[in-house]
């Protein structure tokens, strides 16, 4: 097996990082200290979201709210509006609530203790460790999927995920150096994202190639084990497009759960079986001659795919008041806190939904 002593590993990957690090908007130039608030915002945004997506949201967000104080003072609806399209909306709620707590409990300065960080909504072990390492220079180890893959290979850990996770964490933590831990953990993230990729890792470019047990054993394509994904579940829903005088009806979703707090079309629940018309109609916002719009909208949510049928109707009489309801001009939807799914539903209804006579 490779004979490279483990204490050489941090230096090798830091040298590699200094030459190959990705230029990302939340990264400071080498030697420039990071603003803990900005690190925190970036790590919340990056939770299970692609770097390329976060790139588009991060800059405008921290420009609009450059500090804990600014974010805490914002109405949460504004924060959701800026989050619109990035998914996992509960994160935006939590970030906003946490900013208020940081202001109350810590005078607006992000705490540099794991326990105090973990007490903030939306901050779990991964995010706490990332903030400690990147913003505060602590030897903490944020283990995400990239980390798991890199270390499962480096140590040729053959137990399948997720059972191997504890062992991976333990081993990974033994390597995190006291010097430049923030650069080190981001170096491992970059290595996992660009070199030690899930399929066909580019071992020739890897600073750890001479230390990697998986490579020595020819197992780099087989590890980590247990990551093969089954088919994603598919769920079904019916959404209701209500029109009145050129406006459409949107409804704010509850602040917890799926698409938390976002504006959406009124809809049935998402369930495993498709809905029959008579089953769906009790969830319509009012009684009317609801017509099925041709086709369906498919959308990938965090943990499943959903296929949504749309029913449309014109509201003529009075309709029941619902405090979560909002009638908007379709052309104003772009500025509202809509989920990507709601945007797709509006576009679908606009393309397919008009009866011929009304065109
Ligand atoms: N993914 C999560 N945090 C990251 C970071 N700081 N840099 C790159 N990718 C990341």
Boltz pocket constraint, residues with backbone or C-beta under 6 A from the ligand:
constraints:
  - pocket:
      binder: B
      contacts: [[A, 24], [A, 42], [A, 43], [A, 46], [A, 47], [A, 51], [A, 130], [A, 186], [A, 189], [A, 190]]
      max_distance: 6.0
